[in-house]
Amino acid sequence: MRSWPADAGQRAAVPVPPLDRLEPAETDGRTVLRGAGAVGPDDAVQAGHYPGFALVPGLFMVQRVHTLLCRSLGREPEQPLLLERARFLAPVRPQERLRLEAVVEETEGGTRAAVRLDGPHGPVAKLRIVYPPSLSPPSACPGVVSPGVVSSGVVSSGVVSSGEGP
Amino acid sequence: MIGVAEIRRVVPHRHPVLLVDQVVEVEPGTRLRARKAVSAAEPCYAGIEEDAAPGRHAYPTGWLLESWAQAAVLLVCWERPNPDVLTGTVALLAGLKGVRVSGAAWPGQLVEHEVRLLRDLGGTAILTGETRCEGRLLLEIDEMTIALRPAETLRGDGPDDAYGASGASVGQGEEN
């Protein structure tokens, strides 16, 4: 029987390094990205999810994967995306060491990533993410301008805006 | 207006990852509208470099989705509340299908989630909905599957598979 002891994954004797980078490898014309480490949020965040039994929110895992993929692919993380499918197969404790493998392919519809996350007991999540080719910003950071372009309250150039801000 | 005190009676999420501030409207078993105010004080902004690009302050997609998911759990559990994951029945995210992220929210903005229950199969609920921010559509979610399981499942002294049949039903036959 699979088991998650109450103290497992919370305080390992040696902290598991974070899953914070992916290494590329080329396999049969496809790009494969791999990484390993813990995806658990810090102690303060763990306290709220959940009190007395810390679990990594599945969608925080998605965020970590998205951030690492964007870094590897040279994309901005606030760009549009399609999360075609996500399956969460087992709970993850904050200090569990996960292995990530992403198979990335360029298609007409954009960059597709098939991601698998494995934990100590087997697969914990499978994701399919598509990054569309369009790089138009999804929305503007309201009122944000590039440094040095605001003079006496007048935005002269370099406005980061798509007209969707308030 | 249904505020944080009432929300805390229904779901186990707590500060700093209680990501729903207000339930605007609820029709139990059918739909729910909820709001969340995005703040630069949230933990997701901790450690951002002084010279970070403006885009780094977009509210993280995963956090926005987690906020929507908490609204979904609120709807599913409205008439069977359980604020303690160590007892009773707990709600586990089993899967997502067709999530389109087309916009971002920024600190200082208010986002509003709409959640609709598609099917409630007892141990599994399937929901759909959107998130908007000041008139802009940020998220569209075709399906989110939530599995309701005994708390023992999480502690490891319950059934083998925490997500049971529901996890398998999401994306059946479609491997990554």
Interface residues (C-beta under 8 A of the other chain):
Chain A: M1 R2 S3 W4 P5 A6 P41 D42 A44 V45 A47 G48 H49 Y50 P51 G52 F53 L55 P57 G58 L59 F60 M61 V62 Q63 R64 H66 T67 E76 P77 E78 P80 L81 L82 L83 E84 R85 A86 R87 F88 L89 A90 P91 V103 A114 V115 R116 K126 L127 R128 P138 S139 C141 P142 V144 V160 E164 P166
Chain B: P12 H13 R14 H15 P16 V17 L18 P43 A46 A53 P54 G55 H57 A58 P60 T61 G62 W63 L65 E66 A69 D84 V85 L86 L92 L93 A94 G95 L96 K97 G98 V99 R100 V101 S102 G103 A104 A105 W106 G108 Q109 C133 E134 R136 L138 L154 R155 G156 D157 D160 D161 A162 Y163 G167 V170 G171 E174 E175 N176
